[in-house]
Amino acid sequence: MTTIRNPILRGFNPDPAFCRVGDDYYIATSTFEWYPGVQIHHSRDLVNWRMICRPLDRASQLDMRGNPDSCGVWAPALTYADGLFWLIYTDVKRRLGNFKDTHNYLVTAPSIEGPWSDPIYMNSSGFDPSLFHDEDGRKWFVNMVWDHRRRRSSFDGILLQEYSPQERRLVGPIKNIFKGSSLGLVEGPHLWKRKGWYYLTVAEGGTSYNHAVTMARTRTIDGPYELHPNIHLLTSKDAPDAPLQRAGHGFYVETPDGEVFHTHLCSRPLPGSRRSPLGRETAIQRVVWGEDDWLYLAHGGQVPAVEIQGPELPSHPFPPAPERHDFDDGKLPSEFQWLRTPDWDRLFSLSARQGHLRLYGRESIGSWFEQALVARRQTEWSYSAETSVDFNPETYQQLAGLICYYDRARFHYLAVSADDEGRRVLQVISCLGDYPDSLMTYGLDNDLPLPAEGPVYLGVDVRQADLQFRWSIDGGSWNPVGPILDASILSDEAGPGAHGSFTGAFVGMAAHDLTGRASPADFDFFVYRAAG
């Protein structure tokens, strides 16, 4: 009997939509401002997973230039019907204040790896859209509706409307079918049908420590919906010591043999902390149908388990991801993403210098438009990362190096730059969550002089909440640089609140040129190694 250990998708992978096609299982997760949009992971045994594609990879599908932090792609929904994969997603253009600008789209593909279509616009009334394919061939679109008046709650329920594939648009009346439970903040709707019942799962309580999966059902799709006897299928809100916190927002799938599982997002706070640098991750729970035709956690109660019994499926492992990338094959490794723009060739090149990732310095750290920052997710509490950069700045307005990044107001940056005389120096720059000003601090009283030319090796060691940068000339003899920094600031909870920050910690390479001359920085390799 196999055992599944949660989370199954480690590091920033929230809002998991779950889809089975034959013997293949897929989970689509939110990517927010990181490009390309939507991560889709694949498994054949629910134990082993690999990232297989990011479908939203061109300007016609997604252009997030100008999107604020933690906007962009929210809560995708992935389904399969009529020989096609159907992917629904939101591109959020504004999230602060009373208003939200939330545009919902549909793309399709005959294969999970594409080609994915140009988008069909659906609506903008709220976020977290999903598409349900009914047995009679009709298709139904649901999303939460945002009430900017805030007279009661901004989360004003779940809207239902029919989608016409022939007309490629939503048609017919719009109805608010579910206002949620007393927990409130209803979002993340997903519909499915079983034994004549229409089941609706939603996320409630907000995506922080009161999060939950709430379940309801009806005999007619437009309601009225009755709540689950326990209201919530799963939640950690009343279990502050549970290893998996912030549990909610997921979907249900049955195996061909009738075994039943439900995904959900979760977070793993650092020991003794309420901060989760890994962001919201994806977990899975075994569930069972009760005699009353409601779902329940197989292990009982409502609190998600770290270890569950896996399905009766053949084991299907994938090769482990490499720790080191040398940028030799002319393709950006799949672990890496960049920020917002579809015009990636203005940010980086893998052919300008053989065996190197060249970043072209663009706008400043935290720019919402064009920032040359290529990074990967932090997936464990403790890790080490290393790179080598060949960079010849002419002015202090040019800098490049190794960055640990959450957003414009939370980062630690080990940067090669220049002093007033144009001599190369090493700097430690941080922003510790200073909202809204994003003022930086410097970890060295005086910048560290560097040789006039040649590569500089940069490294970082993160051990839970402690972050220590290091550097080397030869890549063999390393020297610490700067103080021990607080790695826990790279978390949802360290910002304006976990209800306003939705991503996770990244580590990678960056180049910034405030002169506008796009000075190049060449990175020879990148290593990411989990440390216990």
C-alpha positions in Angstrom: 0.0 0.0 0.0 1.4 3.4 -1.0 1.6 6.4 1.3 1.2 9.9 0.1 3.1 12.6 2.1 1.7 16.1 2.0 2.2 18.6 0.6 2.4 16.9 -2.8 3.4 20.1 -4.6 5.9 21.8 -2.4 6.4 25.6 -2.5 4.1 28.2 -3.9 1.4 26.1 -5.6 -2.0 27.3 -4.4 -5.7 26.9 -5.5 -5.3 23.4 -6.8 -7.8 22.4 -9.5 -7.9 18.6 -9.9 -8.7 16.7 -13.2 -8.5 13.1 -14.3 -8.4 11.9 -17.9 -8.2 8.1 -18.1 -5.2 7.0 -16.1 -3.6 10.5 -15.9 -4.1 13.1 -13.2 -3.5 16.8 -13.5 -3.4 19.7 -11.0 -3.5 23.3 -12.1 -2.4 26.0 -9.7 -2.3 29.7 -9.5 0.9 31.6 -10.6 -0.2 35.3 -9.9 2.3 37.7 -11.4 4.8 35.0 -12.4 5.1 34.2 -16.1 4.2 32.0 -18.0 0.8 31.6 -16.3 -0.7 28.6 -14.6 1.3 25.6 -13.5 0.0 22.2 -14.5 1.5 19.1 -12.8 0.9 15.5 -13.9 0.8 12.2 -12.1 -0.3 8.6 -12.7 -0.3 7.4 -9.1 -1.1 10.6 -7.0 2.2 10.1 -5.2 4.7 11.3 -7.8 4.2 14.6 -9.6 6.1 16.6 -12.2 5.4 20.0 -13.7 4.4 19.4 -17.3 3.4 22.8 -18.7 2.5 26.4 -18.2 -0.2 27.1 -20.9 -0.4 30.9 -20.8 2.8 31.7 -22.5 2.1 34.4 -25.1 0.8 38.0 -25.1 -2.6 37.1 -26.7 -3.3 34.9 -23.7 -1.7 36.9 -20.9 0.0 40.2 -20.5 0.4 41.2 -16.8 2.6 44.3 -17.3 1.3 46.8 -14.7 -0.4 44.2 -12.5 0.4 44.9 -8.9 2.0 42.3 -6.6 -0.2 39.3 -5.9 -2.4 40.1 -8.9 -2.3 38.3 -12.2 -3.5 34.7 -12.6 -5.8 33.6 -9.8 -7.4 30.2 -9.2 -7.4 28.4 -12.5 -9.9 25.6 -13.2 -9.0 22.6 -15.4 -11.6 20.2 -16.8 -11.7 17.7 -19.7 -14.7 17.2 -22.0 -15.6 16.7 -25.7 -12.0 15.7 -26.5 -10.6 19.0 -25.1 -8.9 20.4 -22.0 -10.7 23.5 -20.8 -8.8 25.9 -18.7 -10.5 28.9 -17.0 -8.5 31.6 -15.3 -8.7 35.1 -13.9 -6.3 37.9 -14.7 -6.6 40.3 -11.8 -5.6 43.9 -12.6 -6.4 45.5 -9.3 -7.0 44.1 -5.8 -6.6 46.9 -3.3 -9.4 49.3 -2.2 -13.1 48.7 -2.7 -12.8 47.7 -6.3 -11.3 44.7 -8.0 -10.7 44.4 -11.8 -11.0 40.7 -12.5 -11.2 39.5 -16.1 -12.1 35.8 -16.7 -11.1 33.8 -19.8 -11.2 30.4 -21.3 -8.6 28.6 -23.3 -8.7 25.0 -24.7 -6.3 22.4 -26.0 -6.6 18.9 -27.5 -3.6 17.8 -25.4 -2.4 19.0 -22.0 0.8 20.1 -23.6 -1.1 22.2 -26.2 -1.4 23.9 -28.5 -3.5 26.1 -26.2 -6.0 28.4 -28.0 -6.2 32.2 -27.8 -8.6 33.1 -24.9 -12.3 33.6 -25.0 -13.4 36.4 -22.7 -16.1 35.3 -20.2 -16.9 38.1 -17.7 -15.4 40.4 -15.0 -17.9 40.2 -12.2 -15.6 38.4 -9.8 -12.8 35.9 -9.6 -12.2 32.1 -9.1 -14.1 31.0 -12.2 -14.9 27.4 -13.0 -16.6 25.4 -15.8 -18.9 22.4 -15.2 -19.9 20.0 -18.1 -23.3 18.6 -17.3 -24.5 15.1 -18.4 -26.9 16.6 -20.9 -24.1 18.5 -22.7 -24.8 21.9 -21.3 -21.9 23.8 -19.7 -22.2 26.0 -16.7 -19.9 28.8 -15.5 -19.5 29.8 -11.9 -17.5 32.5 -10.2 -17.7 34.4 -6.9 -19.1 37.9 -7.3 -17.4 40.9 -5.8 -19.5 43.6 -4.1 -17.5 46.8 -4.0 -20.0 48.5 -1.7 -19.0 46.3 1.3 -22.3 46.9 3.0 -22.2 43.3 4.3 -19.3 41.4 2.7 -17.4 42.0 -0.5 -17.8 38.2 -1.1 -21.4 38.3 -2.2 -21.9 34.7 -3.3 -21.5 32.4 -6.3 -22.9 33.4 -9.7 -24.1 30.8 -12.2 -24.5 31.3 -15.9 -24.6 29.0 -18.9 -21.8 28.9 -21.4 -22.5 28.4 -25.1 -19.6 26.7 -27.0 -21.3 27.5 -30.3 -21.5 31.2 -29.6 -18.3 31.3 -27.6 -19.8 33.4 -24.8 -21.9 33.2 -21.7 -25.7 33.2 -22.4 -28.9 33.3 -20.5 -29.8 34.5 -17.0 -27.3 35.1 -14.2 -28.2 33.8 -10.8 -26.6 34.0 -7.4 -26.9 30.4 -6.3 -25.0 30.3 -3.0 -24.2 32.8 -0.3 -21.9 30.6 1.7 -22.0 29.6 5.3 -21.7 31.8 8.4 -17.9 31.5 8.1 -18.1 34.0 5.1 -15.8 35.1 2.4 -17.2 32.5 -0.1 -15.0 31.9 -3.2 -13.3 29.1 -5.2 -16.5 27.4 -6.5 -16.4 24.0 -8.2 -19.4 22.0 -9.4 -19.8 18.3 -10.1 -22.7 15.8 -10.3 -23.3 12.4 -8.6 -26.4 10.2 -8.1 -28.6 13.1 -9.3 -27.1 15.6 -6.8 -25.3 18.7 -7.9 -22.4 19.2 -5.5 -20.7 22.6 -4.9 -17.4 23.0 -3.1 -16.2 26.5 -2.2 -13.4 28.0 -0.2 -14.4 30.1 2.8 -12.8 32.0 5.6 -10.2 33.8 3.6 -7.0 32.2 2.5 -5.3 32.7 5.9 -5.7 30.7 9.1 -9.5 30.5 9.0 -9.5 28.9 5.5 -11.9 26.0 4.8 -13.5 23.8 2.1 -17.2 24.1 2.5 -19.6 21.7 0.7 -23.2 22.0 -0.4 -25.6 20.2 -2.7 -28.9 20.5 -4.5 -31.1 18.5 -7.0 -31.3 21.4 -9.4 -28.2 23.2 -10.5 -29.5 26.7 -9.7 -30.3 25.7 -6.1 -31.3 26.1 -3.4 -28.2 24.5 -1.9 -28.1 22.7 1.5 -24.9 22.7 3.5 -22.9 19.6 4.5 -23.8 18.3 8.0 -20.4 19.5 9.2 -20.5 22.6 7.0 -16.8 22.2 6.2 -15.3 19.1 4.5 -11.9 20.1 5.8 -10.2 22.9 7.7 -7.4 23.6 10.1 -9.0 26.8 11.5 -9.7 25.1 14.9 -6.4 23.1 15.0 -3.6 25.7 15.5 -1.0 23.0 16.1 -1.8 21.0 12.9 1.2 20.7 10.6 -0.9 21.8 7.6 -2.4 25.2 8.2 -4.6 27.5 6.1 -6.3 24.5 4.5 -9.0 25.1 1.9 -9.8 25.6 -1.8 -9.6 22.4 -3.7 -11.4 19.9 -5.9 -12.6 16.3 -6.0 -11.6 13.3 -8.2 -12.4 9.6 -8.3 -10.0 7.0 -9.6 -11.3 4.4 -12.2 -11.8 2.0 -9.2 -13.9 4.5 -7.3 -11.3 5.6 -4.8 -12.0 9.3 -3.9 -9.5 12.1 -3.2 -9.7 15.9 -2.7 -7.0 18.4 -3.2 -6.6 21.5 -1.1 -4.1 24.3 -0.5 -2.2 24.5 2.7 0.8 26.2 4.3 3.6 25.0 6.6 4.5 27.8 9.0 8.1 27.9 10.2 8.5 26.2 13.7 7.3 28.6 16.4 6.0 31.1 13.8 2.9 32.1 11.8 5.0 32.8 8.7 5.1 30.5 5.7 7.9 31.4 3.3 7.0 28.5 1.1 3.6 30.1 0.4 0.4 28.1 -0.1 1.2 24.6 -1.3 -0.9 21.8 -2.6 -2.0 18.8 -0.5 -4.4 15.9 -1.1 -6.7 13.9 1.2 -8.4 10.6 0.9 -12.2 11.1 1.3 -15.1 8.7 1.4 -18.8 8.8 0.6 -21.0 8.4 3.6 -24.3 6.6 3.6 -25.9 10.1 3.5 -24.1 10.8 0.1 -21.8 13.4 1.6 -18.0 13.4 1.5 -16.0 12.9 4.6 -12.2 12.7 5.3 -11.3 9.0 5.4 -9.2 9.5 8.6 -12.1 11.3 10.3 -12.6 14.8 11.5 -12.0 17.9 9.4 -8.2 18.4 9.9 -6.1 17.5 6.9 -3.4 14.8 7.4 0.2 14.9 6.5 0.3 11.2 5.5 -2.6 9.4 3.8 -3.1 6.1 2.2 -2.5 6.3 -1.5 -4.6 4.7 -4.2 -4.4 1.2 -5.6 -2.4 2.3 -8.6 0.9 1.2 -10.1 3.8 3.3 -8.9 4.9 5.8 -11.5 8.0 7.9 -10.4 9.6 10.6 -12.4 13.3 11.4 -12.6 14.3 13.8 -9.9 14.8 17.5 -10.9 18.5 18.3 -11.3 20.1 20.5 -8.6 22.4 22.3 -11.1 21.6 24.0 -14.3 24.4 25.1 -16.7 22.2 26.8 -19.3 23.8 24.8 -22.1 20.8 23.7 -24.1 19.4 27.0 -25.1 16.2 26.6 -23.1 15.2 28.1 -19.8 14.8 25.2 -17.3 11.2 24.5 -16.3 11.8 25.4 -12.7 12.3 29.1 -13.6 9.8 31.9 -14.2 10.0 35.6 -14.6 7.7 38.5 -13.8 4.6 39.7 -15.8 5.8 40.3 -19.3 5.2 38.1 -22.4 8.2 39.8 -24.1 10.8 37.6 -22.4 13.5 38.2 -25.0 13.8 41.8 -23.7 14.7 40.3 -20.3 17.0 37.4 -21.0 18.8 35.3 -23.7 20.2 31.8 -23.7 22.0 32.3 -27.0 23.8 35.6 -26.6 26.6 33.9 -24.8 27.0 30.1 -25.1 26.4 28.3 -21.8 25.1 31.3 -20.0 21.8 33.0 -19.1 22.2 36.6 -20.1 19.9 39.0 -18.3 19.5 42.5 -19.7 19.2 45.1 -16.9 15.8 46.7 -17.1 13.7 48.6 -14.5 14.1 48.7 -10.8 13.5 46.0 -8.2 9.8 45.6 -7.8 8.8 47.2 -11.1 5.4 46.1 -12.2 6.3 46.4 -15.9 9.7 45.1 -17.0 12.1 43.6 -14.5 14.9 41.2 -15.4 14.4 38.7 -12.6 14.5 34.9 -13.3 13.9 32.7 -10.3 12.6 29.5 -9.0 10.4 28.6 -6.0 11.7 27.9 -2.5 10.4 24.4 -1.8 11.9 23.6 1.6 12.4 25.5 4.9 16.2 25.1 4.4 18.2 25.2 1.2 21.4 26.5 -0.4 21.7 28.2 -3.8 24.7 29.3 -5.8 25.4 31.1 -9.1 28.2 32.9 -10.9 27.8 36.3 -12.6 30.0 38.0 -15.0 29.0 41.7 -14.9 30.8 44.9 -15.5 28.7 47.9 -14.2 29.8 51.4 -15.1 27.7 53.2 -12.5 25.9 52.5 -9.2 22.7 52.6 -11.1 23.6 49.2 -12.6 23.4 46.0 -10.4 23.1 42.3 -10.9 23.3 39.2 -8.7 21.5 36.7 -6.5 18.1 37.6 -5.1 15.7 36.0 -2.6 12.4 37.6 -3.6 8.8 37.8 -2.5 7.6 41.1 -3.9 8.6 44.8 -4.3 8.7 45.3 -0.5 10.2 42.0 0.6 13.5 40.8 -0.7 17.2 40.2 0.0 19.6 41.0 -2.8 23.4 40.2 -3.1 24.3 42.5 -5.9 27.4 43.3 -7.9 27.4 47.1 -8.6 29.8 50.0 -8.9 30.8 52.8 -6.5 31.0 56.5 -7.3 34.3 56.0 -9.2 32.9 53.1 -11.3 34.8 50.4 -9.4 33.1 47.0 -8.9 31.7 46.4 -5.4 29.4 43.9 -3.7 26.3 45.0 -1.9 23.7 43.4 0.4 20.3 45.1 -0.1 17.1 44.3 1.7 13.5 45.5 1.9 11.9 44.2 5.0 8.2 44.7 4.2 8.1 48.4 4.3 4.7 49.2 2.8 3.8 51.3 1.0 7.2 53.1 0.7 9.4 50.0 -0.1 12.5 51.7 1.4 15.7 49.6 1.3 18.3 48.9 3.9 21.9 48.0 3.3 23.6 45.1 5.1 27.2 46.4 4.9 28.5 49.6 6.4 30.8 49.8 3.4 30.4 48.1 0.0 32.9 45.2 -0.5 35.5 45.9 -3.2 35.7 43.3 -6.0 38.3 42.6 -8.7 37.9 44.9 -11.7 36.7 42.1 -13.9 35.9 38.4 -14.1 33.1 36.2 -12.7 31.9 36.5 -9.1 30.4 33.5 -7.3 27.4 34.3 -5.2 25.7 32.0 -2.7 23.0 31.9 0.0 22.2 29.5 2.8 18.7 29.6 4.2 18.0 27.7 7.4 14.4 28.2 8.3 14.2 31.9 9.3 18.0 32.6 9.0 19.5 33.7 5.7 23.2 34.2 5.1 24.8 35.4 1.9 28.3 34.3 0.8 30.7 35.0 -2.0 33.8 33.7 -3.7 36.2 34.5 -6.5 37.0 30.9 -7.5 33.8 29.1 -6.4 35.7 27.0 -3.9 36.7 29.2 -1.1 33.6 30.9 0.2 33.3 33.9 2.5 30.1 35.1 4.4 29.0 38.6 3.6 26.7 40.7 5.6 24.7 39.8 8.7 22.3 37.0 9.1 19.0 38.2 7.6 15.4 37.3 8.3 14.2 34.9 5.7 10.7 34.8 7.2 9.9 38.2 5.7 9.6 36.4 2.3 6.1 35.2 3.2 2.4 36.0 2.8 2.0 36.7 6.5 4.9 39.2 6.7 3.2 41.7 4.4 0.0 43.7 4.8 -1.6 40.5 5.9 -2.1 37.0 4.4 -5.4 38.2 2.9 -3.4 40.6 0.7 -0.3 38.6 -0.3 -0.6 35.3 -2.1 2.6 34.0 -3.6 5.8 32.6 -1.9 9.5 32.9 -1.7 11.7 32.7 -4.8 15.4 32.5 -5.3 17.2 33.4 -8.5 19.1 35.8 -10.7 18.4 39.5 -11.3 19.8 42.5 -13.3 18.7 46.1 -12.9 19.9 49.1 -15.0 18.3 52.4 -14.0 20.2 54.2 -16.7 18.0 52.5 -19.4 21.1 51.1 -21.2 20.1 47.4 -20.6 23.6 46.4 -19.4 24.0 42.6 -19.7 24.9 40.2 -16.8 25.9 36.7 -17.7 25.1 33.9 -15.3 27.1 30.7 -15.9 25.0 28.3 -13.8 22.4 28.0 -11.0 22.3 25.5 -8.1 19.5 24.9 -5.7 20.0 22.2 -3.1 17.5 21.3 -0.3 19.2 21.2 3.1 17.4 18.7 5.2 
